[in-house]
Amino acid sequence: MITKPSHPIYNIHFGLVCLSSLLFSASFNMLIPELPEYLSSMGGAEYKGLIIALFTLTAGISRPFSGRLTDTMGRVPVMATGSIVCFVCGFLYPVLSTVSGFLFLRLLHGFSTGFKPTATAAYVADIIPRERWGEALGLHGLCFSTGMAIGPAIGSSIKLYFSMNILFYASSLFALLSILILLNMKETLKDKERFRFSILKISRKDIIAVEVLPAAIVTFLSYIAYGAILTLIPDWSQHMGIENKGLFFMVYTIASLVIRFIAGKASDQYGRIRVINIGLVLLFVSLAVIGYADTFTGLMIGSSIYGIATGILSPALNAWTVDMSHVDHRGKAMATMYIALEAGIGLGALCAGWYYQDVIAKIPIIMYTTAVMSVFALVYMLLRKRSQLT
């Protein structure tokens, strides 16, 4: 832990990690709106569900390793590894231009989010006092979400005016900038170890931090919808005549940005549980609206509510995870939460793609089903609270 500065959040270390996360997020998110059509153009329309599912599969598999490396080798090297993977993949997409090559790269690309966010969350927890974790993680999430907002919008514009190959190279450029910023960041792990292959030897106890399972369960259930959204919204937008397929993501992320800072501070002041429950209710409403919408206005309203819901849930769930974690195993704790996140996104994408099969009329049914998952999460939270009171 580094010493507490007079202004613990607004300092150069926190600013650098936030900027790096913004560029990293924009790097891989700028591809998402255009990948379904790109895969279809190669003759792989039936594999649309795998675009996100394969990405999240390797992200989830790599979490225990990234958590272990974060707690042994340091936060900064693990963050850099995630950005390097994004940088390399951007250059390989134009080269491996077959369906099988594309799907292989989606697997490889997933390692990026398996590494960087895990180490970043641990780094933020190291440099910020405990009583302001919610606020700090909310601010960091705001920057990550800014990348999610500008990424799809920039990506769709590049594809519209240039080409897919230029889009892939632009993705690599953003990842490179993210890496360069990391070079100036100070490591916060005191007792660092040199890399050795024995570090990668993972036992069962290294995979899951049992103490943070409640946060992981809620994360899993609430992010199933996101997998479905990533898979279906580009086609749903196109069906409604929206030319820029990144517009939905931009609107929902802007809404998320507006609420994140307030939500993070609210979770510090009023408690994680209360804030999470509010987020889950709004998540249900948003998914019902998205499924019911049949106009541009309706879809944008659903997108806005979804952004508010995720903007409330994300910092509160992150802070709740850190609250329950052991100080010496913070990397493992964050990895556990992110494994749940990736599992939810992957399952949502896989099931949505399997059921969808390019039949537009099925999209509302899928969205209503994901809304039910948020109800399950809310019921779990309420039952857990009741069991603690008895």
C-alpha positions as CSV (number, residue, x, y, z in Angstrom):
1,M,0.0,0.0,0.0
2,I,1.3,3.5,-0.8
3,T,0.8,6.2,1.8
4,K,-2.5,8.1,1.8
5,P,-2.1,11.5,0.0
6,S,-4.0,14.6,1.0
7,H,-6.4,14.2,-1.9
8,P,-6.6,10.4,-2.3
9,I,-8.6,10.1,-5.5
10,Y,-7.5,13.0,-7.6
11,N,-3.8,12.2,-8.1
12,I,-1.6,11.3,-11.0
13,H,-1.6,7.5,-10.4
14,F,-5.3,7.3,-10.4
15,G,-5.5,9.6,-13.4
16,L,-3.2,7.4,-15.4
17,V,-4.9,4.2,-14.6
18,C,-8.3,5.7,-15.6
19,L,-6.9,7.0,-18.9
20,S,-5.3,3.7,-19.7
21,S,-8.6,1.9,-19.0
22,L,-10.5,4.3,-21.2
23,L,-8.2,3.6,-24.2
24,F,-8.2,-0.1,-23.5
25,S,-12.0,-0.2,-23.3
26,A,-12.3,1.8,-26.6
27,S,-9.9,-0.6,-28.3
28,F,-11.9,-3.7,-28.1
29,N,-15.4,-2.2,-27.9
30,M,-15.0,-0.3,-31.2
31,L,-15.1,-3.6,-33.0
32,I,-18.3,-5.0,-31.4
33,P,-21.0,-3.3,-33.5
34,E,-19.4,-4.3,-36.8
35,L,-18.4,-7.9,-36.0
36,P,-21.7,-9.6,-36.6
37,E,-22.0,-8.3,-40.2
38,Y,-18.3,-8.9,-40.7
39,L,-18.7,-12.6,-39.7
40,S,-21.8,-12.9,-41.9
41,S,-19.9,-11.6,-44.9
42,M,-17.4,-14.4,-44.4
43,G,-20.2,-17.0,-44.4
44,G,-20.4,-17.5,-40.6
45,A,-23.8,-16.0,-39.8
46,E,-24.8,-19.0,-37.7
47,Y,-21.8,-18.4,-35.4
48,K,-22.8,-14.8,-34.3
49,G,-23.4,-16.0,-30.7
50,L,-19.7,-17.1,-30.6
51,I,-18.4,-13.6,-31.2
52,I,-18.9,-12.7,-27.6
53,A,-19.1,-16.2,-26.1
54,L,-15.5,-17.2,-27.2
55,F,-14.2,-13.8,-26.1
56,T,-15.6,-14.2,-22.6
57,L,-14.6,-17.9,-22.5
58,T,-10.9,-17.2,-22.5
59,A,-11.4,-14.0,-20.4
60,G,-13.0,-16.2,-17.7
61,I,-10.5,-19.0,-18.0
62,S,-7.6,-16.6,-17.6
63,R,-9.0,-14.8,-14.5
64,P,-7.6,-17.2,-11.9
65,F,-4.2,-16.9,-13.6
66,S,-4.4,-13.1,-13.8
67,G,-5.5,-12.9,-10.2
68,R,-2.6,-15.0,-9.1
69,L,-0.1,-13.0,-11.2
70,T,-1.6,-9.8,-9.9
71,D,-1.0,-10.9,-6.3
72,T,2.6,-12.1,-7.0
73,M,4.2,-10.3,-9.9
74,G,2.4,-7.0,-9.5
75,R,-0.5,-5.0,-10.8
76,V,1.2,-3.1,-13.7
77,P,2.7,-6.0,-15.6
78,V,-0.6,-7.8,-15.7
79,M,-2.4,-4.7,-16.9
80,A,0.2,-4.3,-19.6
81,T,-0.3,-7.9,-20.7
82,G,-4.0,-7.3,-21.3
83,S,-3.3,-4.2,-23.5
84,I,-0.6,-6.1,-25.5
85,V,-3.1,-8.8,-26.4
86,C,-5.5,-6.2,-27.8
87,F,-2.6,-4.6,-29.7
88,V,-1.6,-7.8,-31.4
89,C,-5.1,-9.0,-32.2
90,G,-6.0,-5.8,-34.1
91,F,-3.2,-6.6,-36.6
92,L,-4.1,-10.3,-36.9
93,Y,-7.8,-9.9,-37.8
94,P,-7.1,-8.7,-41.4
95,V,-4.6,-11.6,-41.8
96,L,-6.8,-14.4,-40.5
97,S,-9.8,-13.6,-42.7
98,T,-11.6,-16.9,-42.6
99,V,-14.4,-18.0,-40.2
100,S,-12.2,-20.4,-38.3
101,G,-9.4,-17.8,-38.1
102,F,-11.8,-15.1,-36.9
103,L,-13.2,-17.4,-34.2
104,F,-9.7,-18.3,-33.1
105,L,-8.8,-14.6,-32.7
106,R,-12.0,-14.0,-30.6
107,L,-10.6,-16.7,-28.3
108,L,-7.2,-15.0,-28.2
109,H,-8.6,-11.5,-27.8
110,G,-10.5,-12.6,-24.7
111,F,-7.3,-12.9,-22.7
112,S,-7.1,-9.1,-22.8
113,T,-10.1,-8.5,-20.6
114,G,-9.1,-11.5,-18.5
115,F,-5.9,-9.7,-17.4
116,K,-6.3,-5.9,-17.4
117,P,-9.5,-5.3,-15.5
118,T,-8.5,-7.7,-12.7
119,A,-5.2,-6.0,-12.1
120,T,-6.7,-2.5,-12.5
121,A,-9.3,-3.1,-9.8
122,A,-6.6,-4.3,-7.4
123,Y,-4.4,-1.3,-8.3
124,V,-7.2,1.1,-7.6
125,A,-8.0,-0.5,-4.2
126,D,-4.3,-0.2,-3.3
127,I,-4.1,3.5,-3.9
128,I,-7.5,4.6,-2.5
129,P,-8.6,4.6,1.2
130,R,-11.2,2.0,2.0
131,E,-13.9,4.5,2.9
132,R,-13.8,5.9,-0.7
133,W,-13.6,2.7,-2.7
134,G,-17.1,3.1,-4.0
135,E,-16.4,6.6,-5.2
136,A,-13.1,5.6,-6.8
137,L,-14.3,2.5,-8.5
138,G,-17.3,4.6,-9.7
139,L,-14.9,7.1,-11.2
140,H,-12.7,4.5,-12.8
141,G,-15.8,2.8,-14.2
142,L,-16.9,6.1,-15.6
143,C,-13.6,6.2,-17.6
144,F,-13.9,2.6,-18.7
145,S,-17.5,3.3,-19.8
146,T,-16.4,6.4,-21.7
147,G,-14.3,4.0,-23.7
148,M,-17.3,1.8,-24.2
149,A,-19.3,4.9,-25.4
150,I,-16.8,6.4,-27.9
151,G,-15.4,3.0,-29.0
152,P,-18.5,1.7,-30.9
153,A,-19.4,5.1,-32.2
154,I,-15.8,5.7,-33.6
155,G,-15.7,2.1,-34.8
156,S,-18.9,2.3,-36.8
157,S,-17.8,5.6,-38.3
158,I,-14.4,4.2,-39.4
159,K,-16.2,1.2,-41.0
160,L,-18.7,3.5,-42.7
161,Y,-16.1,5.9,-44.2
162,F,-13.1,3.6,-44.5
163,S,-13.0,-0.2,-44.1
164,M,-12.9,-3.1,-41.6
165,N,-9.2,-3.4,-41.9
166,I,-8.7,0.3,-41.0
167,L,-11.0,-0.3,-38.0
168,F,-8.9,-3.2,-36.8
169,Y,-5.7,-1.2,-37.1
170,A,-7.4,1.7,-35.2
171,S,-8.2,-0.8,-32.4
172,S,-4.5,-1.7,-32.2
173,L,-3.6,2.0,-32.0
174,F,-5.8,2.6,-29.0
175,A,-4.4,-0.5,-27.3
176,L,-0.8,0.8,-27.9
177,L,-1.6,4.2,-26.3
178,S,-3.0,2.3,-23.3
179,I,0.3,0.4,-23.0
180,L,2.4,3.6,-23.3
181,I,0.5,5.1,-20.4
182,L,1.2,2.1,-18.2
183,L,5.0,2.7,-18.6
184,N,4.7,5.7,-16.3
185,M,2.7,4.0,-13.6
186,K,4.1,3.2,-10.2
187,E,3.8,-0.4,-9.0
188,T,1.8,-0.8,-5.7
189,L,2.6,-4.4,-4.8
190,K,5.3,-4.5,-2.2
191,D,6.6,-8.0,-2.2
192,K,6.9,-8.7,-5.9
193,E,8.2,-12.0,-7.3
194,R,9.9,-12.8,-10.6
195,F,7.9,-14.8,-13.1
196,R,8.3,-18.5,-12.9
197,F,6.1,-21.2,-14.4
198,S,5.3,-22.5,-10.9
199,I,3.2,-19.3,-10.3
200,L,0.9,-20.5,-13.1
201,K,0.2,-23.7,-11.2
202,I,-3.4,-23.2,-10.0
203,S,-5.1,-25.2,-7.4
204,R,-8.8,-25.3,-6.7
205,K,-8.5,-22.8,-3.8
206,D,-6.7,-20.3,-6.2
207,I,-9.7,-20.2,-8.6
208,I,-12.5,-18.9,-6.4
209,A,-12.4,-16.5,-3.5
210,V,-15.3,-18.0,-1.5
211,E,-15.8,-14.9,0.6
212,V,-16.9,-12.8,-2.4
213,L,-19.4,-15.3,-3.8
214,P,-22.5,-13.3,-3.0
215,A,-21.2,-10.4,-5.2
216,A,-20.2,-12.9,-7.9
217,I,-23.7,-14.5,-8.0
218,V,-25.4,-11.2,-8.5
219,T,-22.8,-10.2,-11.1
220,F,-23.4,-13.4,-13.0
221,L,-27.2,-13.0,-13.1
222,S,-27.1,-9.3,-14.0
223,Y,-24.6,-9.6,-16.9
224,I,-26.4,-12.4,-18.8
225,A,-28.4,-9.5,-20.4
226,Y,-25.2,-7.8,-21.5
227,G,-24.1,-10.8,-23.5
228,A,-27.5,-10.9,-25.3
229,I,-27.3,-7.2,-26.0
230,L,-23.8,-7.3,-27.5
231,T,-25.0,-10.1,-29.8
232,L,-28.4,-8.8,-30.8
233,I,-28.4,-5.0,-30.7
234,P,-26.4,-4.4,-33.9
235,D,-29.1,-6.4,-35.8
236,W,-32.0,-4.9,-33.8
237,S,-30.6,-1.4,-34.6
238,Q,-30.3,-2.2,-38.3
239,H,-33.8,-3.6,-38.3
240,M,-35.1,-0.2,-37.1
241,G,-33.1,1.7,-39.7
242,I,-30.4,3.0,-37.5
243,E,-27.3,3.4,-39.7
244,N,-24.7,3.8,-36.9
245,K,-25.0,0.5,-35.0
246,G,-22.9,1.9,-32.3
247,L,-25.5,4.5,-31.3
248,F,-27.3,2.2,-28.8
249,F,-24.0,1.6,-27.0
250,M,-23.1,5.3,-27.0
251,V,-26.4,6.3,-25.5
252,Y,-26.4,3.7,-22.8
253,T,-22.9,4.4,-21.9
254,I,-23.4,8.2,-21.7
255,A,-26.4,7.5,-19.3
256,S,-24.1,5.2,-17.3
257,L,-21.4,7.9,-17.1
258,V,-23.9,10.4,-15.7
259,I,-24.9,8.1,-12.8
260,R,-21.7,6.3,-11.9
261,F,-20.0,9.0,-9.8
262,I,-23.2,9.5,-7.8
263,A,-23.9,5.8,-7.5
264,G,-20.3,5.1,-6.2
265,K,-20.6,7.8,-3.5
266,A,-24.1,6.6,-2.6
267,S,-22.9,3.0,-2.0
268,D,-20.2,4.4,0.3
269,Q,-22.8,6.5,2.2
270,Y,-26.0,4.3,2.2
271,G,-24.5,0.8,1.7
272,R,-23.8,-1.5,-1.2
273,I,-26.9,-3.7,-0.7
274,R,-29.5,-0.9,-1.0
275,V,-27.8,0.6,-4.1
276,I,-27.5,-2.8,-5.8
277,N,-31.2,-3.5,-5.2
278,I,-32.2,-0.2,-6.9
279,G,-29.9,-1.1,-9.8
280,L,-31.5,-4.5,-10.3
281,V,-35.0,-3.0,-10.4
282,L,-33.9,-0.5,-13.1
283,L,-32.2,-3.3,-15.0
284,F,-35.5,-5.3,-15.2
285,V,-37.3,-2.2,-16.4
286,S,-34.7,-1.4,-19.1
287,L,-34.6,-4.9,-20.6
288,A,-38.4,-5.0,-20.7
289,V,-38.4,-1.6,-22.5
290,I,-35.7,-2.7,-25.0
291,G,-37.7,-5.9,-25.8
292,Y,-40.9,-4.0,-26.3
293,A,-39.4,-1.1,-28.3
294,D,-40.2,-1.1,-32.0
295,T,-39.1,2.5,-32.8
296,F,-35.8,4.4,-32.6
297,T,-37.1,6.5,-29.7
298,G,-38.2,3.4,-27.7
299,L,-34.9,1.7,-28.2
300,M,-33.0,4.8,-27.1
301,I,-35.2,5.1,-24.0
302,G,-34.5,1.5,-23.1
303,S,-30.8,2.1,-23.8
304,S,-30.8,5.1,-21.4
305,I,-32.4,3.2,-18.6
306,Y,-30.1,0.3,-19.1
307,G,-27.1,2.7,-18.8
308,I,-28.4,4.1,-15.6
309,A,-29.0,0.5,-14.2
310,T,-25.5,-0.7,-15.1
311,G,-24.0,2.6,-13.9
312,I,-25.5,2.0,-10.5
313,L,-24.7,-1.8,-10.4
314,S,-21.1,-1.8,-11.6
315,P,-19.3,0.4,-9.0
316,A,-21.5,-1.0,-6.1
317,L,-20.7,-4.6,-7.1
318,N,-17.0,-3.8,-7.5
319,A,-16.9,-2.1,-4.1
320,W,-18.9,-4.9,-2.4
321,T,-16.4,-7.4,-3.8
322,V,-13.4,-5.4,-2.4
323,D,-15.2,-5.0,0.9
324,M,-15.5,-8.8,1.4
325,S,-12.0,-9.6,0.0
326,H,-8.9,-10.4,2.0
327,V,-6.2,-7.8,1.7
328,D,-3.6,-10.3,0.6
329,H,-5.8,-11.9,-2.0
330,R,-7.5,-8.9,-3.6
331,G,-6.4,-10.0,-7.1
332,K,-8.1,-13.4,-6.6
333,A,-11.2,-11.7,-5.2
334,M,-11.5,-9.4,-8.2
335,A,-10.8,-12.4,-10.5
336,T,-13.7,-14.3,-8.9
337,M,-16.1,-11.4,-9.6
338,Y,-14.9,-11.1,-13.2
339,I,-15.1,-14.8,-13.8
340,A,-18.8,-14.5,-12.8
341,L,-19.1,-11.4,-15.1
342,E,-17.6,-13.2,-18.1
343,A,-19.6,-16.4,-17.4
344,G,-22.8,-14.3,-17.5
345,I,-21.9,-12.4,-20.6
346,G,-20.7,-15.6,-22.4
347,L,-23.9,-17.6,-21.4
348,G,-26.1,-14.7,-22.5
349,A,-24.3,-14.3,-25.8
350,L,-24.2,-18.1,-26.5
351,C,-27.9,-18.7,-25.7
352,A,-29.1,-15.6,-27.5
353,G,-27.1,-16.4,-30.6
354,W,-28.3,-20.1,-30.6
355,Y,-32.0,-19.1,-30.2
356,Y,-31.9,-16.0,-32.5
357,Q,-30.7,-17.6,-35.8
358,D,-31.2,-14.2,-37.6
359,V,-35.0,-14.2,-36.9
360,I,-35.7,-10.7,-35.7
361,A,-39.0,-11.6,-34.2
362,K,-37.2,-13.6,-31.5
363,I,-35.3,-10.6,-30.1
364,P,-38.1,-9.4,-27.8
365,I,-38.5,-12.9,-26.3
366,I,-34.7,-13.0,-25.5
367,M,-34.8,-9.6,-23.9
368,Y,-37.7,-10.5,-21.7
369,T,-35.9,-13.7,-20.6
370,T,-32.8,-11.8,-19.6
371,A,-35.1,-9.4,-17.6
372,V,-36.2,-12.4,-15.6
373,M,-32.6,-13.0,-14.6
374,S,-32.4,-9.6,-12.9
375,V,-35.5,-10.6,-10.9
376,F,-33.7,-13.8,-9.8
377,A,-30.7,-11.6,-8.7
378,L,-33.0,-9.3,-6.7
379,V,-34.8,-12.2,-5.0
380,Y,-31.4,-13.6,-4.0
381,M,-30.4,-10.3,-2.5
382,L,-33.6,-10.1,-0.5
383,L,-33.4,-13.7,0.7
384,R,-29.8,-13.2,1.7
385,K,-30.7,-10.1,3.7
386,R,-33.6,-11.9,5.4
387,S,-31.3,-14.9,6.3
388,Q,-28.8,-12.5,8.0
389,L,-31.6,-10.9,10.1
390,T,-32.9,-14.2,11.4
